[in-house]
Amino acid sequence: MSKVPQFTAHNIVLPDGTMTIPGKPVLAESDQAKAALRALDLIFPADARVGKRIIDLGCLEGGYTVEFARAGFDSLGIEVRDVNIAKCNYVATALGLPNLRFAQDDVRNVERYGQFDAIFCSGLLYHLDRPTEYLHTLAKVTTRALILQTHYATRRRPPRWRTYPPYRISRLVRHEGNLGRWVHEYSPRAKQEKVEGAVWASFGNPRSFWIEKKHLLQTLREVGFPLVFEQYDFLTNIVADRYIHDNHRSLFVAVRPVGDRMPR
């Protein structure tokens, strides 16, 4: 097998016991991964997953895509950057799972890949400049569930030092019919190689729009998910952990009950 690429985010255990980031916490054991899988367990019992499709949007180094495949889903990860898709493909080759695959593409092209029973959209929505339009798209290609881990805007603008990374955030404005705030990602004049190398930034849009939380929840209802939940069990201690408060970021689950008509 080819030389191991330098992973920086997802520590994945390979079949021979080696890890992609030795000495770091294993992604499969993280609270985030366990929470996502618990949500999927609730909607898709383990004995009814044959042929169930899930897509991991902006999958970075492929760690979550792998765990969904290990859980029995037909799992597809979409990643746009060369440096990341190389890591995804390395992992896919190492694991050899028939229900795991990756594609290099812009996530805005998700409709090319057909319909999915579930969508995992973590760390992505807040990197888009038309997030409301994208939620409409996701609703069209999702038959059952959208798991959404994202930043959102608040009514009071946070000091720059209160966000991670320290984003430059605009005043509260209306965009695509929703209240929210524009967030600067990089210069509109940035060269392509800089954008390619900024693996924690947007791709194709130098600024992004964070939807205000209540508007985000209402949009999920309006695009076709009657059931919308905020899932707190990714926190180690719901009382003491300040992650949601400090980062204005949380985990949401939007569900379409069996038999509900999908939006056109």
C-alpha positions in Angstrom: 0.0 0.0 0.0 1.1 3.6 -0.6 2.8 5.7 2.0 0.4 7.0 4.7 -0.7 10.6 4.1 -0.3 13.1 6.9 -3.7 13.1 8.7 -4.5 16.1 10.9 -8.1 15.6 12.0 -9.5 12.1 11.9 -7.7 9.3 13.7 -9.0 6.1 12.1 -8.0 2.6 13.2 -7.0 0.5 10.2 -7.3 -3.3 9.9 -3.7 -4.0 10.9 -4.2 -1.9 14.1 -2.3 1.1 13.0 -3.8 4.5 13.3 -3.9 7.5 10.9 -2.8 9.8 13.8 -1.0 7.7 16.4 -1.3 8.9 19.9 -4.4 11.0 19.3 -8.0 10.1 20.3 -9.8 7.7 18.0 -12.6 9.4 16.0 -14.9 6.4 16.5 -14.7 6.9 20.3 -15.5 10.6 20.1 -18.6 12.0 21.6 -19.5 13.6 18.2 -19.3 10.2 16.3 -21.2 8.4 19.1 -24.0 11.0 19.1 -24.4 10.8 15.3 -24.6 7.0 15.4 -27.1 7.1 18.3 -29.4 9.3 16.2 -29.1 6.9 13.3 -29.8 3.9 15.6 -33.0 5.6 16.6 -34.2 6.1 13.0 -32.6 3.0 11.3 -32.5 -0.1 13.5 -29.4 -2.2 12.9 -31.5 -5.1 11.4 -33.0 -2.8 8.7 -30.0 -1.1 7.2 -29.3 -3.3 4.2 -29.3 -0.9 1.2 -29.7 2.2 3.3 -27.7 5.1 1.9 -26.0 7.8 3.8 -23.8 10.7 2.4 -21.2 12.6 4.4 -20.9 16.1 3.0 -17.5 17.7 3.1 -16.1 14.6 4.7 -12.6 16.0 5.2 -10.4 12.9 5.9 -13.3 10.4 5.8 -13.5 9.3 9.4 -17.2 9.7 9.9 -17.9 8.1 6.4 -15.9 5.1 7.6 -17.9 4.8 10.8 -21.2 4.9 9.0 -20.0 2.1 6.7 -18.9 0.1 9.7 -22.4 0.6 11.1 -23.9 -1.1 8.0 -24.9 1.8 5.8 -23.9 2.2 2.2 -21.7 5.2 2.9 -20.5 7.9 0.5 -18.2 10.7 1.4 -17.9 13.8 -0.8 -14.8 16.0 -0.5 -13.6 18.7 -2.9 -9.9 19.3 -1.9 -7.1 17.2 -3.4 -5.2 16.9 -0.2 -8.2 15.5 1.7 -9.6 13.1 -1.0 -6.1 11.5 -1.1 -6.5 10.6 2.5 -10.0 9.4 2.0 -8.9 7.1 -0.8 -6.0 5.8 1.2 -8.4 4.8 4.0 -10.9 3.2 1.6 -8.1 1.1 0.1 -6.8 0.1 3.5 -10.2 -0.9 4.8 -11.6 -2.6 1.6 -15.2 -2.2 2.7 -17.6 -2.8 -0.2 -20.1 -0.3 1.3 -17.6 2.6 1.6 -16.7 5.0 -1.2 -15.6 8.5 -1.8 -16.0 11.0 -4.6 -14.2 14.3 -5.2 -16.7 16.9 -5.9 -18.2 20.2 -4.7 -21.0 19.4 -2.2 -23.3 21.7 -4.1 -23.5 18.9 -6.7 -25.1 16.5 -4.3 -28.1 15.9 -6.6 -25.7 14.1 -9.0 -25.5 11.2 -6.6 -29.2 10.3 -6.3 -31.3 10.0 -3.2 -30.2 9.1 0.3 -31.9 7.8 3.4 -29.8 10.0 5.6 -27.4 12.9 5.2 -24.6 13.8 7.6 -23.7 17.5 7.2 -21.1 18.4 9.9 -19.0 21.5 9.8 -20.2 22.5 6.3 -23.4 24.5 6.2 -21.8 27.5 7.8 -19.2 27.5 5.1 -21.8 28.2 2.4 -23.0 31.6 1.0 -26.5 30.3 0.2 -27.3 27.9 3.1 -31.0 28.2 2.8 -31.0 27.2 -0.8 -28.8 24.3 0.1 -31.1 23.1 2.8 -33.9 23.0 0.1 -31.6 20.9 -2.0 -30.8 18.5 0.8 -34.5 18.0 1.5 -35.0 16.9 -2.1 -32.4 14.2 -1.9 -33.1 12.9 1.6 -35.9 10.4 2.2 -35.7 10.3 6.0 -33.1 12.2 8.0 -30.6 15.1 8.1 -28.0 15.2 10.8 -26.7 18.8 10.9 -23.8 19.9 13.1 -23.3 23.6 12.5 -22.6 27.1 13.8 -25.5 29.5 13.7 -25.9 33.3 14.2 -27.1 34.8 17.4 -29.1 38.0 18.0 -26.1 39.5 19.8 -22.9 39.6 17.8 -20.1 37.8 19.6 -16.7 39.3 20.1 -14.3 37.9 17.5 -12.2 36.2 20.2 -15.3 34.3 21.3 -15.4 32.2 18.1 -13.1 29.5 17.0 -11.5 30.2 14.6 -11.8 33.9 15.3 -14.2 34.8 12.4 -15.0 38.3 11.3 -18.8 38.5 11.7 -21.1 41.1 10.2 -24.1 42.8 11.8 -27.4 40.9 11.7 -28.9 41.1 8.2 -31.5 39.3 6.1 -30.3 36.9 3.3 -32.4 34.4 1.4 -35.3 35.4 3.6 -33.6 34.5 6.8 -31.9 36.6 9.5 -28.2 35.8 10.0 -24.7 37.2 9.7 -22.0 37.2 7.0 -18.7 35.6 8.0 -15.4 36.5 6.2 -13.5 33.3 5.2 -10.7 34.6 3.0 -9.9 37.4 0.6 -11.9 37.4 -2.7 -8.6 37.9 -4.4 -7.0 34.8 -2.7 -5.2 32.5 -5.2 -6.6 29.1 -5.8 -3.6 27.3 -4.1 -4.3 29.3 -0.9 -8.0 28.3 -1.0 -7.0 24.7 -1.7 -4.7 24.7 1.3 -7.2 26.3 3.7 -8.8 23.0 4.6 -10.9 24.5 7.4 -12.4 27.2 5.2 -15.1 27.5 2.5 -14.5 26.5 -1.1 -15.7 28.7 -3.9 -17.1 31.5 -1.8 -14.9 34.0 0.2 -17.7 34.7 2.7 -20.4 32.5 4.2 -23.7 33.1 5.8 -24.6 31.8 9.3 -28.4 31.6 9.7 -29.8 32.7 13.1 -30.8 29.7 15.2 -34.6 30.1 15.2 -34.6 30.9 11.5 -32.5 27.8 10.9 -34.9 25.6 12.9 -37.9 27.0 11.0 -36.2 26.5 7.7 -35.7 22.9 8.4 -39.4 22.6 9.0 -40.3 24.5 5.9 -38.1 22.5 3.6 -39.8 19.3 4.5 -38.8 17.9 7.9 -41.8 17.9 10.3 -39.6 16.7 13.2 -36.7 18.8 14.2 -34.6 18.2 17.4 -31.5 19.6 19.0 -29.3 16.7 20.2 -27.3 17.4 23.3 -25.6 14.1 24.0 -22.4 15.0 22.1 -21.5 17.0 25.2 -19.7 15.1 27.9 -21.6 17.1 30.6 -24.6 19.0 29.5 -24.6 21.2 32.6 -21.0 22.1 32.7 -19.9 22.1 29.0 -19.9 25.6 27.4 -19.3 24.3 23.9 -22.7 25.4 22.5 -22.8 28.7 24.4 -19.2 29.7 23.5 -19.2 28.5 19.9 -22.9 29.1 18.9 -22.8 25.6 17.4 -24.8 22.5 18.0 -26.2 19.3 16.7 -29.6 19.2 15.0 -31.6 16.2 13.7 -34.3 16.8 11.1 -36.6 13.8 10.3 -39.2 13.0 7.8 -41.5 10.2 9.1 -42.1 7.1 6.9 -44.6 7.8 4.3 -44.3 11.6 4.3 -44.1 13.1 0.8 -40.7 14.5 -0.2 -40.6 18.1 -1.6 -40.3 18.5 -5.3 
